[in-house]
Amino acid sequence: MPDPRSEGLPRPLTAKELQALLQSSTPPLVVDVREQQELAMAVFPGDVVHLPLSSAQQWMDGLPARFSSDQDVVVLCHAGVRSWQFGCWLLAQMPELKVWNLEGGIDAWSTQVDSSVPRY
């Protein structure tokens, strides 16, 4: 597997690190790429941009307007795999962005930060 610190790849971020970033004066933009039925099972707390991968054709054209190079982006999914793939794609489209991938996804958030978020 490529080194995630290499140019053009999302940087890994733990759930505890994300929690600290969300409480900072400049919180990141959080993008959740899970499907609607997954959101119904386990909602990520706080402001999130929901971009389900299965609906990419519906939101892809407006994607550049959603991001700013001066705000970090954290992508998440259930376990961190789909979000990592999306993060790689996003950086290929907009290499000026600073993209982080939540390692372990919403599942890690549930076990490491907020046990009230159901696991599935």
N, C-alpha and C positions, 0 to 999 in steps of 0.2 A: 504494500500500500504506500502511496506517495506520502512524503513528510507533510503534515498539515500546516507547517509553518512556511512552506514554500510559497513563492509568489503565485497568486491566482487561486489559492485554495482557502476555504473558510478556516478560521482559527478555532480551535476547540475551546469550549467554555463549560465549566462545571455549573451545576444548579446553584451552588452556594455563591459562586462568582456572579452569576446572573442576578441573584437576589440582591447582592451588594450594588450592582450596577443600576438596578431598578430603583434603589433608594438614593442614588446619587443625584447631584444637581443637573446632570445631563444624561438622563436615562436613554437607553438605546431604543430603536424601533424594533418591536418584536413581531416577527412574521411566522404564523402558524400555517403549515402546509398540509395539515391533516384534513381528512374528509369530514363532512358535516356530521355523520353518524358517530365519528370519534369525538367530536366536540361535545355532542350530546352526552357522552359517557364521562368525559373529563375535561372541564373547562380550565384553561390557563387563566389565573387571576390577573386583572389589570387590562390595560389597553393593548390590543393585539390586532394586527392586520391579518385577516384570514384569506389565504390564497390556496384553496384546495387544488392539488396538482391535477386531479381529474378534470377540473374546469379551466385549465390554463388557457384554452382558446378564448374564453370569455374575458379574462383579465389581462392577458399578455400585452395587448396594444397600449394599455394605459399604465403599464408597469413603470417606465422611467419617471413619470410624474409623482409616483409614490415615494421615491427615494431622494435623499439629499446627501451629497458627499460629506457634509459636516455632521452627520448623525450616524453613529454605529448601528449596524443591523444585526440582530440575533435571529437566527432561523431555528424552528423547532418542529418536531413531529412526535410520533409515539416513542421511538427508541433512538432517534438521531441519524438514521440512515437516509431516509428520503430528504430530510432537511439538509444533510451534507451534500447530497446530489444537487438539490436546488441551489444551495449556496455556491457550489462550483459553477453551475450554469449562470447564476446571477453575476458572479464575478467575471465570467467570460463576456457577458453583455455590458457590464458597467464596472470595469476594472478599477475605477477610482473609489469604489465603495470599500468600507472596512466591514467585513462580514464575519460573524462568529456563528458557530454551530453549537447548540446546546447538547452536550454529550449525554447520551442516555435519554434524551427527549423529556416528554411530560412524565414518563415513568420515573426518571431520576428526580424530577422536581417533586413528585409525590413522596418518594422514599427519603430524600435528603433535605427537603425544605418544608413542604406543606402536606402532611399526611391526610388532610381533608380532601385533597384532590384524589378521586378514585383511581385505582390502577385497573388496567384491562389488558 
